[in-house]
Amino acid sequence: MRVFLARWALSILVLSVATSGAAVGPAVADANSPKLVVGGDQPATRPAVGDTRPLPVAFRNVGKASASGVLMVFRFTEGSEPSRRFANCAYGEGRGAGERHIALCSFDVTVPPGGEFRLPDEASLKFGTAAFHEFAQVSVYADAPGFLAQLREGLSLAAGSGPAMELRPVDDPSGQDYGNDSTWLSTYYVTNTADLSVTGARLSGGAGDEVVADLVLRNHGPAWLGDAQDPTEFASLEVELPDGVTVVDQPKDCLAVPGHRYVCTLGDLASDARESFRFRLRIEKTLTQSRGTVRVRQAEWSAYDKNADNDSADIDFIVPDATPDATPDATPGADAGATAEPGTGGGTPSGDASPTATATATGATSSGGSAGTGGLASTGAGSAAWGVSAAALLIGAGIAARAVTRRRRA
């Protein structure tokens, strides 16, 4: 899982907006260099989808030299972005939903020691349909030769249009509280919903077979899920397997928990996220229970997902018939061992059980399936179906275990 807090803290420490992670900034400043520090109010009220809010950011030069030019970097999460695009700014996208929108602006202004400026009211933030826990980061630097090019390194940016953004002098310097940092941070909590769903699987195989299960988690939006200032997860995936099925290999973020279950942790989920979880399973014995379950669980303190109908799905294990009185001269395609169900085009050409059966989910959907469950991805009969089913079970177990460890947000 991506830890949002660490990622944002690192981006501030290295003063970097480049996806390459290269540090940016002028050479190490001496005592006579300009030094810009920021101040700004925090939002007093929660915005709603469709709202616009100003960015109440100001800065002061606490150094001993004038700043000849100012550069500002803006970063926003998926559901928020600048409400206007200015000619002296360039715009692009960052790394995923947790750092989706980036703007880099330059100002031809001189800031003397003790000088203070603020962003104009036109420099505002708008909240789109994907808004949820939105994070705004504004960094300000004194310009220096080559600094702008360094900030742009690794980014694909397009110039804005319209008038240039102009900084405003601070009207009442005594009323502004400044810290020692060059970056202002703020979180905006927006009331919104997101619909998560899981797709189960149908797997087939006999004792000794290995099957591969591909389980799918989708976010149908409208909101993305994540919190750039808090590594708290909003959901986890729980997979429960029947007795007699063991895991040979699982996704790196899925861990075994008591009760023959697996819990899979999730990072940020974009508003249209589709995550796959692949499990390789071994059928150790003839199964007495042929069904598992995959579930997505939202954190107990959050209630963004209002649709519970697609939060779980079955993982069906189809066990081939192995009747003791089967005739020894069974023709190819007869039921025996790990074979595909009729009409699926799978299976082995002889009555002998195949030592390995694999399954890949095809045409998986996030809804459908039996009433009260999520969709069931048909992998065909035979070992293919078996693999997908087991994977789905593992993911569901992961989510539940992680969810219970989460704190309730104030």
C-alpha positions as CSV (number, residue, x, y, z in Angstrom):
1,M,0.0,0.0,0.0
2,R,1.1,3.5,-0.8
3,V,1.5,5.5,2.4
4,F,0.2,8.9,1.6
5,L,1.7,10.8,4.5
6,A,5.2,9.6,3.8
7,R,4.9,10.4,0.1
8,W,3.7,13.9,0.7
9,A,6.3,14.5,3.4
10,L,9.0,13.3,1.1
11,S,7.9,15.6,-1.7
12,I,8.1,18.6,0.7
13,L,11.5,17.7,2.1
14,V,13.1,17.4,-1.4
15,L,11.1,20.3,-2.8
16,S,10.2,18.2,-5.8
17,V,7.3,18.2,-8.3
18,A,9.1,16.0,-10.8
19,T,7.8,12.4,-11.2
20,S,11.4,11.4,-11.4
21,G,11.8,12.4,-7.8
22,A,14.8,14.7,-8.4
23,A,15.3,17.4,-5.8
24,V,14.6,20.9,-7.0
25,G,15.7,24.3,-5.7
26,P,18.5,26.8,-6.0
27,A,21.9,26.0,-4.6
28,V,22.2,25.9,-0.9
29,A,21.4,29.4,0.3
30,D,23.8,31.4,2.4
31,A,22.8,33.9,5.2
32,N,22.4,36.7,2.7
33,S,20.0,34.9,0.4
34,P,16.2,35.5,0.2
35,K,14.0,33.0,2.1
36,L,10.3,32.8,1.5
37,V,8.0,31.3,4.2
38,V,4.3,30.7,3.9
39,G,1.2,31.4,6.0
40,G,-2.5,30.9,5.4
41,D,-5.8,30.1,7.0
42,Q,-7.4,26.6,7.1
43,P,-10.9,26.0,5.7
44,A,-13.6,26.8,8.2
45,T,-16.4,24.9,6.5
46,R,-16.7,21.7,4.5
47,P,-17.1,22.3,0.7
48,A,-19.6,20.3,-1.4
49,V,-19.2,18.9,-4.8
50,G,-19.4,21.8,-7.3
51,D,-18.2,24.4,-4.8
52,T,-15.2,26.7,-5.3
53,R,-12.9,27.9,-2.5
54,P,-10.1,30.5,-2.5
55,L,-6.5,29.5,-1.6
56,P,-5.7,31.8,1.4
57,V,-2.0,31.6,1.0
58,A,0.5,34.4,1.7
59,F,4.3,34.5,2.0
60,R,7.0,36.7,3.5
61,N,10.7,37.1,2.7
62,V,12.5,36.5,6.0
63,G,15.9,36.5,4.3
64,K,18.4,39.3,4.0
65,A,18.3,39.7,0.2
66,S,15.5,40.5,-2.2
67,A,13.9,37.7,-4.2
68,S,14.0,38.6,-7.9
69,G,11.1,36.5,-9.1
70,V,8.9,34.0,-7.4
71,L,7.9,30.4,-8.3
72,M,4.9,28.6,-6.9
73,V,4.0,24.9,-7.2
74,F,0.4,23.7,-6.6
75,R,-0.6,20.1,-6.1
76,F,-4.1,18.7,-5.7
77,T,-5.8,15.3,-5.4
78,E,-8.2,13.8,-7.9
79,G,-11.4,15.6,-6.9
80,S,-10.0,19.1,-6.8
81,E,-8.1,21.3,-9.3
82,P,-7.5,25.0,-10.1
83,S,-10.8,26.7,-11.1
84,R,-8.9,28.9,-13.7
85,R,-5.8,28.5,-15.8
86,F,-3.5,31.5,-16.1
87,A,-1.0,32.4,-18.8
88,N,1.9,32.5,-16.4
89,C,1.2,28.9,-15.2
90,A,1.7,25.5,-16.7
91,Y,-0.5,22.6,-15.8
92,G,-0.2,18.8,-15.8
93,E,-0.9,15.5,-14.0
94,G,1.0,13.9,-11.2
95,R,1.2,10.3,-9.9
96,G,-2.2,8.8,-9.4
97,A,-5.4,10.0,-7.6
98,G,-3.5,11.1,-4.5
99,E,-1.4,13.6,-6.6
100,R,-3.5,14.1,-9.7
101,H,-3.3,17.8,-10.6
102,I,-0.1,20.0,-10.7
103,A,0.4,23.6,-11.6
104,L,3.7,25.5,-11.8
105,C,3.5,29.3,-11.9
106,S,6.1,32.0,-12.2
107,F,5.8,35.7,-11.1
108,D,8.0,38.6,-12.3
109,V,8.0,40.4,-9.0
110,T,10.6,41.6,-6.5
111,V,10.1,40.7,-2.9
112,P,12.4,42.8,-0.6
113,P,13.4,41.6,2.9
114,G,10.2,41.7,5.0
115,G,8.0,42.0,1.9
116,E,4.7,40.1,1.9
117,F,2.4,39.0,-0.9
118,R,-0.6,36.8,-1.2
119,L,-2.5,34.9,-3.8
120,P,-5.3,36.8,-5.5
121,D,-8.9,35.6,-5.0
122,E,-9.0,34.3,-8.5
123,A,-6.5,31.6,-7.5
124,S,-9.2,29.3,-6.3
125,L,-9.9,25.6,-6.0
126,K,-12.9,23.8,-7.4
127,F,-14.3,20.5,-6.3
128,G,-15.5,18.1,-8.9
129,T,-17.6,15.0,-8.9
130,A,-14.7,12.8,-7.6
131,A,-14.1,15.0,-4.6
132,F,-13.8,13.2,-1.2
133,H,-10.8,13.9,1.1
134,E,-9.0,16.6,-1.0
135,F,-5.5,17.7,-0.3
136,A,-4.0,21.0,-1.4
137,Q,-0.3,21.8,-1.3
138,V,1.2,25.2,-2.3
139,S,4.9,25.7,-2.2
140,V,6.7,29.0,-2.8
141,Y,10.3,29.6,-3.8
142,A,12.6,32.5,-4.7
143,D,13.5,32.1,-8.3
144,A,17.1,31.5,-9.3
145,P,18.9,30.7,-12.6
146,G,17.9,27.2,-13.8
147,F,15.4,26.7,-11.0
148,L,12.3,26.8,-13.2
149,A,13.7,24.2,-15.6
150,Q,14.6,22.0,-12.6
151,L,11.0,22.2,-11.3
152,R,9.6,21.2,-14.7
153,E,12.0,18.2,-15.1
154,G,10.1,14.9,-15.6
155,L,6.7,16.6,-15.9
156,S,4.5,17.0,-18.9
157,L,3.0,20.5,-18.6
158,A,0.9,22.6,-20.9
159,A,0.7,26.4,-20.7
160,G,-2.4,28.0,-19.4
161,S,-4.5,30.7,-21.2
162,G,-6.2,33.9,-20.3
163,P,-4.8,36.7,-18.2
164,A,-1.7,36.2,-16.0
165,M,-2.1,35.6,-12.3
166,E,-0.9,38.6,-10.2
167,L,0.3,38.4,-6.6
168,R,-1.3,41.0,-4.2
169,P,0.6,42.8,-1.4
170,V,-0.6,41.8,2.0
171,D,-2.8,44.5,3.4
172,D,-2.2,43.9,7.1
173,P,1.2,42.2,7.6
174,S,0.7,42.1,11.4
175,G,-2.4,40.0,11.0
176,Q,-0.7,37.2,9.1
177,D,0.8,34.2,11.0
178,Y,3.9,32.7,9.2
179,G,5.8,29.6,10.1
180,N,9.2,28.5,9.0
181,D,8.2,26.4,6.0
182,S,7.9,27.1,2.3
183,T,4.9,24.9,1.8
184,W,1.2,25.4,2.9
185,L,-0.9,22.3,3.3
186,S,-4.7,21.9,3.8
187,T,-7.3,19.2,3.7
188,Y,-10.9,19.7,2.5
189,Y,-13.4,17.0,3.5
190,V,-16.2,16.7,1.0
191,T,-19.3,14.6,1.6
192,N,-19.6,12.1,-1.3
193,T,-20.1,8.5,-2.1
194,A,-18.2,5.7,-3.9
195,D,-19.5,2.3,-4.9
196,L,-17.0,-0.5,-4.6
197,S,-17.7,-4.0,-6.0
198,V,-16.0,-7.3,-6.3
199,T,-16.1,-10.1,-8.9
200,G,-16.0,-13.7,-7.8
201,A,-15.0,-16.7,-9.8
202,R,-15.9,-20.3,-10.8
203,L,-13.0,-22.7,-10.6
204,S,-12.7,-26.4,-11.4
205,G,-10.2,-29.1,-10.4
206,G,-9.6,-32.2,-8.5
207,A,-7.3,-33.2,-5.6
208,G,-3.7,-32.3,-6.4
209,D,-4.5,-29.7,-9.0
210,E,-3.3,-26.1,-8.9
211,V,-5.6,-23.4,-10.1
212,V,-5.1,-19.7,-10.7
213,A,-7.8,-17.2,-9.6
214,D,-8.0,-13.6,-10.7
215,L,-10.2,-11.6,-8.4
216,V,-11.3,-8.0,-9.4
217,L,-12.1,-5.0,-7.2
218,R,-13.7,-1.9,-8.9
219,N,-14.5,1.6,-7.8
220,H,-17.6,2.8,-9.7
221,G,-17.2,6.3,-8.2
222,P,-18.2,9.0,-8.3
223,A,-15.6,9.7,-5.5
224,W,-12.0,8.5,-5.4
225,L,-10.9,7.1,-2.1
226,G,-7.8,8.1,-0.2
227,D,-6.3,10.6,2.2
228,A,-3.0,12.2,1.3
229,Q,-2.3,13.3,4.9
230,D,-3.4,10.1,6.7
231,P,-2.4,6.5,5.7
232,T,-5.8,5.3,7.0
233,E,-7.4,2.9,4.5
234,F,-11.0,3.3,3.5
235,A,-11.5,-0.3,2.5
236,S,-9.9,-3.7,2.6
237,L,-10.5,-7.0,0.8
238,E,-11.3,-10.3,2.5
239,V,-11.1,-13.7,0.9
240,E,-12.4,-16.8,2.6
241,L,-11.4,-20.2,1.2
242,P,-13.0,-23.6,1.9
243,D,-11.1,-26.3,3.8
244,G,-8.9,-28.3,1.5
245,V,-7.6,-25.4,-0.5
246,T,-4.2,-23.9,0.2
247,V,-2.4,-20.9,-1.2
248,V,0.7,-21.4,-3.3
249,D,1.2,-17.7,-4.2
250,Q,-0.7,-14.5,-3.4
251,P,-0.5,-10.8,-4.1
252,K,2.1,-9.0,-2.0
253,D,-0.4,-7.0,-0.1
254,C,-2.5,-10.0,1.0
255,L,-1.8,-11.7,4.3
256,A,-3.2,-14.9,6.0
257,V,-5.4,-14.4,9.0
258,P,-7.1,-17.0,11.3
259,G,-10.2,-18.7,9.9
260,H,-8.7,-19.8,6.5
261,R,-9.0,-16.2,5.3
262,Y,-6.7,-13.7,3.6
263,V,-6.8,-9.9,4.0
264,C,-5.6,-7.6,1.2
265,T,-4.8,-4.0,2.0
266,L,-5.7,-1.3,-0.5
267,G,-4.0,2.0,-1.3
268,D,-5.7,4.9,-2.9
269,L,-8.5,4.1,-5.4
270,A,-9.2,6.4,-8.3
271,S,-12.8,7.1,-9.2
272,D,-12.6,4.5,-12.0
273,A,-10.1,2.1,-10.3
274,R,-9.9,-1.5,-11.3
275,E,-7.6,-3.7,-9.2
276,S,-6.8,-7.3,-9.9
277,F,-5.7,-9.9,-7.3
278,R,-4.2,-13.1,-8.5
279,F,-3.9,-16.2,-6.3
280,R,-2.4,-19.5,-7.2
281,L,-4.1,-22.2,-5.2
282,R,-3.7,-26.0,-4.7
283,I,-6.6,-28.4,-4.1
284,E,-5.2,-30.7,-1.4
285,K,-8.1,-33.1,-1.1
286,T,-11.6,-33.8,-2.3
287,L,-13.7,-30.8,-1.2
288,T,-16.6,-31.2,1.2
289,Q,-17.5,-27.5,0.9
290,S,-17.2,-26.1,-2.6
291,R,-17.8,-22.4,-2.0
292,G,-15.7,-19.4,-0.8
293,T,-16.4,-15.7,-0.6
294,V,-14.7,-12.5,-1.5
295,R,-15.8,-9.3,0.2
296,V,-14.9,-5.6,0.2
297,R,-15.3,-3.9,3.5
298,Q,-15.4,-0.2,4.1
299,A,-13.9,1.2,7.2
300,E,-16.3,1.2,10.2
301,W,-16.0,5.0,10.7
302,S,-16.9,5.8,7.1
303,A,-20.1,5.3,5.2
304,Y,-19.3,6.3,1.6
305,D,-20.6,3.1,0.0
306,K,-24.3,3.0,0.1
307,N,-24.7,0.0,-2.2
308,A,-24.1,-3.3,-0.3
309,D,-25.5,-5.6,-3.0
310,N,-22.2,-5.8,-4.9
311,D,-19.8,-5.9,-1.9
312,S,-19.5,-9.7,-1.9
313,A,-19.3,-12.5,-4.4
314,D,-19.1,-16.2,-4.4
315,I,-16.0,-18.2,-5.3
316,D,-17.4,-21.5,-6.6
317,F,-15.2,-24.6,-6.7
318,I,-16.6,-27.1,-9.2
319,V,-15.4,-30.6,-8.2
320,P,-15.4,-33.1,-11.1
321,D,-17.3,-36.3,-10.6
322,A,-15.0,-39.3,-9.9
323,T,-17.5,-42.2,-9.5
324,P,-15.9,-45.5,-8.4
325,D,-17.8,-47.6,-10.9
326,A,-16.6,-45.5,-13.9
327,T,-15.7,-47.7,-16.8
328,P,-12.0,-48.0,-17.5
329,D,-12.4,-47.4,-21.2
330,A,-14.1,-44.0,-20.9
331,T,-13.9,-42.1,-24.0
332,P,-11.9,-38.8,-24.2
333,G,-14.0,-36.0,-22.7
334,A,-15.7,-38.3,-20.1
335,D,-16.0,-36.8,-16.6
336,A,-12.9,-37.7,-14.7
337,G,-10.1,-35.6,-13.0
338,A,-9.8,-31.9,-13.6
339,T,-12.0,-31.4,-16.7
340,A,-14.1,-28.6,-18.0
341,E,-17.8,-28.5,-17.7
342,P,-19.7,-29.3,-20.8
343,G,-19.9,-26.4,-23.2
344,T,-16.9,-24.5,-21.8
345,G,-14.3,-25.7,-24.3
346,G,-11.8,-26.7,-21.5
347,G,-10.6,-29.8,-19.8
348,T,-8.3,-32.6,-20.9
349,P,-8.8,-35.0,-23.8
350,S,-8.6,-38.1,-21.7
351,G,-10.2,-39.3,-18.5
352,D,-6.9,-38.8,-16.5
353,A,-6.9,-35.9,-14.1
354,S,-4.6,-33.0,-15.3
355,P,-1.8,-32.3,-12.7
356,T,-2.3,-28.5,-13.1
357,A,-5.4,-26.6,-13.9
358,T,-5.3,-22.9,-14.5
359,A,-8.1,-20.3,-14.8
360,T,-8.3,-16.8,-16.0
361,A,-11.3,-14.5,-15.4
362,T,-12.8,-13.3,-18.7
363,G,-15.5,-10.8,-19.1
364,A,-15.6,-10.1,-15.4
365,T,-18.1,-7.6,-14.3
366,S,-18.7,-5.7,-11.1
367,S,-22.3,-6.5,-10.7
368,G,-24.6,-9.3,-11.8
369,G,-24.4,-12.8,-10.3
370,S,-26.8,-14.1,-7.7
371,A,-29.0,-11.9,-5.6
372,G,-27.2,-10.3,-2.7
373,T,-23.7,-10.9,-4.1
374,G,-21.3,-9.3,-6.5
375,G,-20.7,-10.6,-10.0
376,L,-19.2,-14.0,-10.7
377,A,-16.5,-14.1,-13.3
378,S,-17.0,-17.3,-15.4
379,T,-13.6,-18.7,-16.3
380,G,-15.1,-21.6,-18.1
381,A,-15.3,-25.0,-16.5
382,G,-12.3,-27.0,-15.5
383,S,-9.2,-25.7,-13.8
384,A,-9.6,-22.2,-15.2
385,A,-12.7,-21.6,-13.2
386,W,-11.1,-23.0,-10.1
387,G,-8.3,-20.5,-10.1
388,V,-10.4,-17.4,-10.3
389,S,-12.7,-18.5,-7.5
390,A,-9.9,-19.1,-5.0
391,A,-8.3,-15.8,-5.7
392,A,-11.5,-14.0,-5.0
393,L,-11.8,-15.6,-1.7
394,L,-8.3,-14.5,-0.6
395,I,-8.9,-10.9,-1.4
396,G,-12.1,-10.7,0.6
397,A,-10.3,-12.0,3.7
398,G,-7.6,-9.4,3.5
399,I,-10.0,-6.4,3.5
400,A,-11.9,-7.4,6.6
401,A,-8.9,-8.0,8.7
402,R,-7.3,-4.6,7.8
403,A,-10.6,-2.7,8.3
404,V,-10.9,-3.7,11.9
405,T,-7.6,-2.0,12.6
406,R,-8.7,1.4,11.4
407,R,-9.4,4.3,13.7
408,R,-12.5,6.3,13.5
409,R,-11.9,9.7,11.9
410,A,-13.1,12.7,14.0
